[in-house]
Amino acid sequence: QVQLVESGGGLVQAGGSLRLSCAASGTMFSARGMAWYRQAPGKQRELVAGITSGLITTYADSVKGRFTISRDNAKRTVYLQMNSLKPEDTAVYYCNSGNSYWGQGTQVTVSS
C-alpha cells in the first residue's frame, strides 16, 4: 500500500512561484514513476509532469519552461517547482505514483 501526502499549495499572484511536495510511504518508491496532475473546476484531470525511475521527465506543453519535476528517493518525495505562475494554472494538484495511487490533492490558486 502506498500513501501520498501533498503539500505546498496556496494563493500566489501571477508571476509568482510555488513548490509542491509529495511524500510517499511504502516500499519501492525509487522504482516507481511519479507524476503530478491537476484538475481545474469543470475540467478533466490532466497530466502536468511526470518523472520515471530513471529520471526521464515529461511535461504538458502548457507548463514547459515554467515547471520542473524532481524526486529525492532517499526522502521518498517528489517535487514540482512552479515558476511564472498564471491564473490558468489554478487547480487542485494531485500526486500520482505508478499510475495506481493518488494523493488527496493540494489547492493552487493564482490571482491576476
C-alpha positions as CSV (number, residue, x, y, z in Angstrom):
1,Q,0.0,0.0,0.0
2,V,1.3,3.5,-1.0
3,Q,0.1,6.7,0.7
4,L,0.8,10.0,-0.8
5,V,0.6,13.4,1.0
6,E,0.9,16.6,-1.0
7,S,1.8,20.0,0.5
8,G,2.9,23.4,-0.6
9,G,-0.2,24.7,-2.3
10,G,-1.6,28.1,-1.7
11,L,-2.5,31.5,-3.1
12,V,0.0,33.4,-5.2
13,Q,0.0,36.3,-7.5
14,A,0.5,35.9,-11.2
15,G,4.2,35.6,-12.0
16,G,5.0,34.1,-8.6
17,S,6.3,30.7,-7.6
18,L,5.3,27.7,-5.5
19,R,7.0,24.4,-4.8
20,L,4.7,21.4,-4.3
21,S,5.9,18.3,-2.4
22,C,4.6,14.8,-2.3
23,A,5.8,12.5,0.4
24,A,5.2,8.8,-0.2
25,S,5.0,5.9,2.2
26,G,5.6,2.3,1.3
27,T,8.4,0.4,-0.4
28,M,9.9,0.6,-3.8
29,F,9.5,4.3,-4.2
30,S,12.6,4.6,-6.3
31,A,11.3,2.0,-8.8
32,R,8.0,3.8,-9.4
33,G,7.3,6.5,-11.9
34,M,5.8,9.6,-10.3
35,A,3.6,12.3,-11.7
36,W,1.7,15.5,-10.9
37,Y,-1.8,16.0,-12.3
38,R,-4.2,18.9,-11.9
39,Q,-7.9,19.4,-12.1
40,A,-9.5,22.8,-12.6
41,P,-13.2,23.4,-11.8
42,G,-15.3,22.0,-14.6
43,K,-12.4,20.4,-16.4
44,Q,-10.9,16.9,-16.6
45,R,-7.9,15.9,-14.7
46,E,-4.7,16.4,-16.8
47,L,-1.1,15.4,-16.6
48,V,1.2,18.2,-15.7
49,A,4.5,16.5,-15.3
50,G,6.0,13.0,-14.9
51,I,9.3,11.6,-13.9
52,T,10.4,8.0,-14.3
53,S,12.6,5.9,-12.0
54,G,15.4,6.6,-14.5
55,L,14.8,10.4,-14.1
56,I,13.3,10.9,-17.5
57,T,10.8,13.8,-17.3
58,T,7.8,14.8,-19.4
59,Y,5.7,18.0,-19.3
60,A,2.5,19.2,-20.6
61,D,3.0,21.8,-23.3
62,S,1.3,24.4,-21.2
63,V,3.9,24.2,-18.4
64,K,7.1,23.6,-20.3
65,G,9.8,26.0,-19.4
66,R,8.0,27.1,-16.2
67,F,7.6,23.9,-14.1
68,T,10.2,21.4,-13.1
69,I,9.6,18.0,-11.6
70,S,12.2,16.3,-9.5
71,R,12.5,13.5,-7.0
72,D,14.5,12.6,-3.9
73,N,14.5,8.8,-3.5
74,A,16.2,9.0,-0.1
75,K,13.3,11.2,1.2
76,R,10.6,9.3,-0.9
77,T,9.5,12.7,-2.1
78,V,8.7,14.2,-5.5
79,Y,8.6,17.9,-6.1
80,L,7.0,20.3,-8.5
81,Q,8.7,23.7,-8.8
82,M,6.3,26.1,-10.4
83,N,7.6,29.4,-11.7
84,S,5.9,32.2,-13.6
85,L,2.5,31.1,-12.5
86,K,-0.5,32.1,-14.5
87,P,-4.2,32.3,-13.4
88,E,-4.9,29.4,-15.7
89,D,-2.6,27.3,-13.5
90,T,-5.3,27.5,-10.8
91,A,-6.4,23.9,-9.9
92,V,-6.2,21.2,-7.4
93,Y,-2.8,19.4,-7.9
94,Y,-2.6,15.7,-7.3
95,C,0.4,13.4,-6.9
96,N,0.3,10.1,-8.6
97,S,2.5,7.0,-8.0
98,G,2.9,4.3,-10.6
99,N,-0.4,5.2,-12.2
100,S,-2.1,3.5,-9.3
101,Y,-2.1,5.6,-6.2
102,W,-3.3,9.2,-5.7
103,G,-2.8,11.8,-3.0
104,Q,-5.6,13.9,-1.6
105,G,-4.6,17.0,-3.6
106,T,-3.5,20.5,-2.8
107,Q,-5.1,23.7,-4.0
108,V,-3.1,26.2,-6.0
109,T,-4.7,29.5,-6.7
110,V,-3.1,32.1,-8.9
111,S,-4.6,35.6,-8.8
112,S,-4.3,38.1,-11.6
